[in-house]
Structures are given as structure tokens and as C-alpha cells.
């Protein structure tokens, strides 16, 4: 297993050096050198983290080590390499096509692998503690690297970085409590954590592409990050003993019974008000029937997440550069939260909820 990781490390370094040469020929050697330094440092951090946790390459603490990393972990490591390569484009001029499209392509591949590596691990019957550890860590690393790029492109507000560092603040708080001898209470499982993390990666990947209006993505970025930050706060209050574990079940139930259904009604109402409030409605070039159909899916909870996704994409393609009105902002928030949370009670068909919560390959 150690020899395998050594080979992966060397292969990754070889890929970085080859990319450095190609980038130097296409752009210039100074830009390529900066890229290699940044990507190399990130790849070094990724490899070092894996080396220190090789003892976790087992199904559980009671079982023996696997004889090899397995294809699931190999794909997860590839995701770490893609994030490192993406990080090489940080703090560079993002006015040319190479520095715009390459990071978008690389991070999109990393986001796809985030769904694929778990599937491969389960299908190959080699799920490991190491894979779970790397998955969470690389998610957090990607949500630092990619948002910094998006902020440089003007596609996200700088406040999104609060979410980027939230995981590290949370881990620091856990370590601090351990060192002070304070108790850490059991955190109940919550599938929503995995769902929200996956949606963040997909959202940032979409933001990096020059397809969606920056006026929309800046607002949507705030909407996307707020539920995750709320989740971090609740988890911390539970694990530190300030809230009982049952509060998580209560919050999820309240959201499903009341908050999500209210969001559906509010979205339809605000859509009507946004149209009435705009002297020149900025969705006029898009089929009104698609807009109405998407809002109908959300209102009746019939594949409502799909309706919210279509609605957000429509807004992203047509949103005015100068920004919208108050009702437009509320529309973005409600559509984003329905996409993240689902449609809740009184839904006709919650297909999206089943899909996002599913462990592919299980």
C-alpha cells in the first residue's frame, strides 16, 4: 500500500511538471512557474495528509488493513490532485481563456468524482475510514480553492469565504475542547450534511463557468451558504452540550412540515410580484411556459428540486447585469433553498429527495 501511494505521488508530480511545460509554452514561463509553485504546494499537502492517515484504510477500527488503496480511494486522491491543479490558477490574471476555462473544467471533474468515488468504493466492496476522511477533507479544501477563484472572477461575494473557513474553525474548536479536557457529545447522523456539501461543490463548479450572470451568482452564493453555516452552528451547539441531540430531529421535522412548504408558496407569490414590479421583465426572452411550468413543479412538490434547478438556470442566463429588484432577490433565495432542502410536506413526488440522499452503489 505504501509503494502504491509512492507511485501515485510520483505520478502526480510528473503530471504537474508536464503541465508546467505546456503552460509555459502556451502562456509564459513566469505564469507557469507561479502555477507550479501553488499547485505543487497543494499537492504536497494532499499527499502528506494521505500518508498520515494510511492506518485508516480499513472498513472499521476493528478490522484489518486493506492490502491496497482500492479504486474508490484512488478516485478520491485524483479528486485531491484536480483541486491542487485548480489551485495553481489562484491569484493570476483571469482575463484569458486558459485561466478561465481550465479551472472550471478541472473543478467540475473534481465535483463529478465526489459522487463517483463513493459509488466505486461501495461497488468494489472496499469502503474505508480513509475514504470517508479524505472525502470530507478534500470537500473542505475544494471549497476554499474554487470560491477564491470565483471571487477573483467577480462571480461570488467575498462573504462566501466565511463558509470556506467554517469547517476549519469547527475542527479547531473540537481540538481545543479535547485539549482542555472538555466533553464532546455524540452528534446524531444527519443526511442533510452530505447533501448540502454536495450541492456546494456543484454550485461552485457551475459558478466558475462563464454561463451564469455574476449578478445572480453573487446573490445565490449567499443563499447557498446560509443553510450550511446554520448547520455548522447547530452541530457545534449539540457537540458542545449546549443543545440536546434531539434538537436536530426537531429542526428537521419543523423544516419538512412548515418551512419548506411555505418556501414553495412564497416562491410562486414572489414570482408574480417580481413580474408585476418589473417595468420590463427580464425573463421576456425565455419561454414563459417553461417559467410557469417550473414554478408549478415547485408549488405542487412534483420533482420540485428539478423545478428549482431549472428556474435558477433560467435566471442565471437572463438575469440583468445591473441586478434586480427586492422581489427578484427573494425569488433567488427561495429557489436556492428549495433546491438545497427539498419541497417538504404535501409534496406529490419527492424524486429529488430520494436521489440526493441515495448512496450510489450501496
N, C-alpha and C positions, 0 to 999 in steps of 0.2 A: 504493500500500500504506500509506503514512503517512497519507493522507487517510482511508483506511478505519479505521485504528486511532484516529484523532482522533474519527471519528464514533462508534466503539464506546465510547470514553472518555466522550464527552458523553452518550451513551445510558445508560451505566451510572450516571453522576452524576444524570441525570434520574430514573432508577428509584429511586435512593437517596432523593432529595428527596421523591418521591411517596410512598414507603413511610414516610418520616418523618412526613408529614402524616397518613397513615392511622393510624399507630401512636399519634400524639399524640391523635387523636380517640377511638381505642378505649381506650387506656390513660391516659397523661398526658404532658404535654409534656416534663417532666424525663426520664422514661424514654426517650421518643422522641429527645431530644437526646443522651443518653448512647449510645443505639443508633447514631445517625447519626455521631457522632464516631468510634466504634470501627470501624463498617463503612466509613466514608469513609477512614480511615487505611489499613485493609487493602486497599481497592480502589485507593488511591493506590500502595501497594507493588506490587500486582499489575500495574498499568498501567506503572509505572516499570520493572519487571523486563522486561516485554514490549518496551518501547521500546528498551532497551539491547541486546536480542538480535534485533532485526529482521533483522540481517545473516545470521542462521541460517535464514531462511525459504527454504531450498533443499534439494534432495534429498541432496546431499553437498557436501563442501568444494570439489570440482572443478567443480560445475555452477553455472549462473547462478541468480539470484534468481527466485522465482515472481513473477508480476505482481500477485497478490493473496494474502490470508492463507489462503484455502481454507476449506471447510466444516469440516474436521477441526480446524483451529486455532481457528475461531470457536466451536466447541462447547467446546474446551478453555478458551478465555477465559471463556465463560459459566460453566464449572465454577469458575474462579477468582472470578468475581463471586458465585456462590452461596456459596462458602466465606467470602468477605468479609462477605456479608449475614448468614450464620450467626454469624460472629464478633461482630456487633453485639450479640448477646444474652449475651455473656460478662459475668460479674461483675454480673448483675442478679438480682433475685428470681425464682426458678424455681418459684413456687408457683401461678401462674395458667396457664391452658391455652394462652394465646398464647405465653408464654416456654418452654413445654414442647413443644408440637406443631409450632410453626413451625420451630424449629431442626432438629427431627427430619425434617420434610418437606424442608427446603432441603438438608440434608446428604445425605439419601437420593437426591435428584435429582442431586447432585454425584457420588455414588458410581456411579449408573447411567451418567452421562455419561463416567465414567472408562473404562468398557468400550465405550461407543458412539463416542467421538471417534476412536479408532484405527481402528475399522471404517469410519467415514465417510471418513477420510483415505485408507485403502487402496482403498476402492471408487471414490473420485474420482481416484485416481492422483496424489495430491498429499501423499505422505508427506514430512515435512521434519525437519531437525535441530531447528528451532524447536519443532515439536510434541513431540518427544521430551524436549527441555529443559523445556518448560512442564509436561509431564505429570509428570515427576519432582518438579519444584519445587512444583506445586500439591498433589501427593500429600503431600509433607512438611508443607506449610502446613496442609492439612486435618487431618493427624494431630497438630497442635498445638491447633488451634481446637476440634475436636469432642471430644477427650478432656478438655480443660478444662471443657467444658460437662457431660460425663458425670460428671466428678469432683464438680462442683457439685450434680449430681442424686443423688450417692451411688451411682452405677452402676459406677464404676471406682475402684480403689485409686490413691492419688497416685503410686505407683511406676511406673505406666504412662507417666508423663512422661519417664522415662529413655529410652523408645523415641521419644517425641516430639522429643527433642533429639539423638538419636543421629545422625541424618542431618547435622545442622548441625555436630556435633563431628567427624564423618567428613570433611566438606568443609573444615572449618578445619584438620584435620590434613594434608589434601592440599595446601592453600595454604601451610601452614607449611613442609612439605618442599620445595616449589618455591622458596620464598623463601630457604631455606637451601642450595639447590643440591643437595639430596639426590635420588637417583634414585627414580622411580616406575615400578614394574614393571607389565607388562601384566596386566590382570585378565581371566581367561577368561570367556566368556559362561556364564551360569547362569540358565535359565528360572525357577528357583525364586524368584529375587529378585522378578520381576514377579508371580508367583503369591502370594507372601506379602504383598506390598504391596496387591494387590487384596483379599485376604481381610481385611486390617486395616481397610480402608475399609468393607467390607461389615459387619464385626463392629461397628465403632463406630456405623455407621448404625443397626444393629439395637438396640444398647445404648441409644441416645437415645430410642427408643420405649418407652412405659410398658407393654410387653408381657411382658418377661422379668424374673424375680426379680433384685433387686440382689444378693442373697446368692450367686446363681450367677454373674452377670456380673463381679463383683469377682474371683472365683477364675478364671473363664475369661479375663479380661483379662490376668492374669499368665501363663496358659498360652499365650495367643496371642502375647504379646510376646517370650517367651524364644527361640523359633526365629529371629526376626528379629534380635534382639540377637546371637545366636550367629553369624548370617550376617555382620553388620557386623564382628565381631571377626575372623572368618576372612578376609574380604575385605581388612581392614586389614593383617593379617599377611602376606598374599600381595602386596599392592601395595607394602608397605614392604620386601619382600625377606626377611622373616623365615621365611616358608614358601614352598616351591616351588609353582608354579601347579598341579602335578599333584595336590596335596593335596585340591583341591576335587573332582576326579573321584573320588578315593579315598573321601572322606567321603560323597558322593552314592551311591556304589556300596555302601558299608557300610550306609547308611541303608536302601537299597532291599532289600538281601539279608537283613539281620538286624534292624535297629531297628524298621522299620515292621511286619514280620510279628510280632515279639514284642509290639508295641503291641496288635495285634489279639487275640492270645491273652490278654494281660493285661487288656484291656477286658472280655472275656467272664468271666474269672475274678473280676475285681473287682466286676462287676455281680452275680454270685452272692453274693459275700461281703457286698456292701452290703445286699442284701435280707435276708440272714441276720443281719446285725449290727443292723438297724433293728427295734426292737420294733414300730414302726408304720411300715411302708414308705410313703414319701411319694409314690410313684407309684401308689398304690392306686386313685385316681380315673381313671387313664388305662388304656386297654385294655392288658392285659398282653401281648396278642398283638402289638401294634404295637411294644412294647418288645423282645420276643423276636425279632420279625422284623428290626428294625433291627440288633440285636446279631448276628443270623445273617448279614446282608449284610456286616457288618464282618469277622466271623470268616472267611468264605469269600472275601472280597475281590470280591464281586459288587456293583459300584456302591457300594463301601464308603464313599466320601466322602458319598454321598447318605444312607447309613445313619447316619453320624456326625452329619450335619446334622440329621436327624430326631430323633436321640437328644438332641442338645444343645437343640433347641427344646422337646422334651418336658420335659427337666429344667428349662429356663428358665421354663416355665409352671407347674410344680408344685413347684419347689424351696422348701423351708421358709424362712421369713423368718429364723429363728434359725440357719440354716446346717445343714450336715450333718455326717457322721462322716468319719473319715480315708479310708475306702474311697470315700465319695462324692467327695471331692476328687480322688483318683486317677482315678476314673471321668471326671470333668470334664477332667482333663489329657489322659488317653489319647484321649478322643473329640475334643478340640480338636486334638491333634497329628495324628490320622488325617485330620481334615478338611483341615488345612494341608498335610500331606506326602503323603497317599495311603496305600494299603494295601501297596504294595511287592510283593515276590516272592511266588509261589504264590497269586496272585490270579486268580479266574476271569474277571472282566471289569472292566478299569480304565477304565470310561467317564468317570469324573470326572477322571482324569488327562489324558485326551485333551481334554476340554472346557476345563479351566483353562489348559492350555498352548497352546491354539489361538489364532492371531491372526485374529480375525474379519475377513472381507473380503479376506484375502490370496489 
